[in-house]
């Protein structure tokens, strides 16, 4: 999803970017692949900042970004930390200084987005799932999930769990328990199905998911904040495994 954003940014007036990621495996991956792709597309990463994973204080890092005055700040933090980044980004007036906030969908996580307030409006992220995805299957999924969880909105982890159960269930239907784990794994490979996120495919060679990645902007819909999809990159494979 970081790569998708690095493709979108230079086409939309974002040439100079500072990256801010949590200092652990996924954050470092996001930094690496975003930086590579943005540079390939003619953009420039002026600085790459890494924040400690435990008890992060974003304030000094964000001050650095404000002083650098890039076109945008690219953020990758674990789901749950996005609200703190957003709050401190706004407190420092970075939006008023003309610095755009872009990031992966973890930053505007669906189950926390409403609590972020109007400061989140207009933030562009790339991700494989939004609760606002306009398919009939997703509308049904969101309705059922909220009913089962006291109004909680499903996020990308919810849909990941749901799809994971589906893959196991369909594989068991094929093997009927015969052949053990190897047979079950073989029956998972190559599965193609519609998910609440859109069409997905389990690549038989890599055993990875192939899925659509959406560009989304935070908008107010019926009084609530949502990640509203405005563009899609179809059938995305993990670029880290396509070398």
C-alpha positions, 0 to 999 in steps of 0.5 A: 500500500505504500507503493500505491501512494508513492505512485499517486503523490507525484501526479498530484503535486507532491514532489518533496516528502519527509517520511515518518515511520515507527521503528520496527519491521513493517515501518522500515519496509514501508519507508524503504518501498515508499522511498524507492518508488517515489524516487523512481517516479521523480519525487524526492524524500528529503528526510526519513525519520523513525520513531520508537515503537514504545511510548512514541513522542511524535512532537520533536519529529513533527517539529523537524518536519514543519521546519523542513517544509516538505509538500507532504509528510508520509506516515506509517504507524501501527493501527491505534497510533494514528490518532496521536499523530493526527492530533500533534500534526494539527496542534503544530499547525502543519496543515495550515503551513501547507504540509499535506498528511498522507499515509497508509490506511492504518493512520485513519483506521476505520474504527477510530476515525470518527474520534479524530474529528474534522482535522482528519478531513482531506487526509489521503491514504492508500489501503486495501479496505475501507468500511465505506467500500461501496459493494453490496457484499461490504454493506452487508458485512458492515451491517452484520459486524456492527450489529454483532459488536455494539455499533463498532465499525469494522476495520482492515483487521476485521475483514482480514479475520473474516477472509482468513476464516473463509479461506480455511472453511472453503479449503476444509470443504474441499479436503473434508479433513483428509490429507492433513495440513498439506492437503489443507494448504494445497486447497487454499492455494489459488482460491479466488473470491469476492471479499468485503474488500473486493476481489481477492486471489491467493497466489499459488506460487507465493501463497500471498494475497493478490488484491486491489489497493484503493486511494481514499480521502477522509470525507464526512458522509451522513454525519460520520467520517469515512475513508472514501475511495476515489481511485483503485490499483487492481490486482496488487502483488506484494512488491517485496516478493516480485523481484 
